Amino acid sequence: MSAEPSTASFEEVLVRLESTIAKLADGTAPLDELVDAHQRAAGLLAEAEGRLEALKARADLLVAALKQ
């Protein structure tokens, strides 16, 4: 996992997360790969949640500005 946030869009992060979850759900990979995939999924989920919160905050500001 990278310490720096990626420049990927929310949608790109979501696609990577879905792909990683599919690998976990398959369950046929060796245990060390599954553990790595789990760590990757946790990082991607945190990144996606942070991006979603930021987008929601921006949308809330736009809605508030329109109501003025």
Secondary structure, DSSP 8 states (H G I E B T S, - for coil): --SS-----HHHHHHHHHHHHHHHHH--S-HHHHHHHHHHHHHHHHHHHHHHHHHHHHHHHHHHHHH-
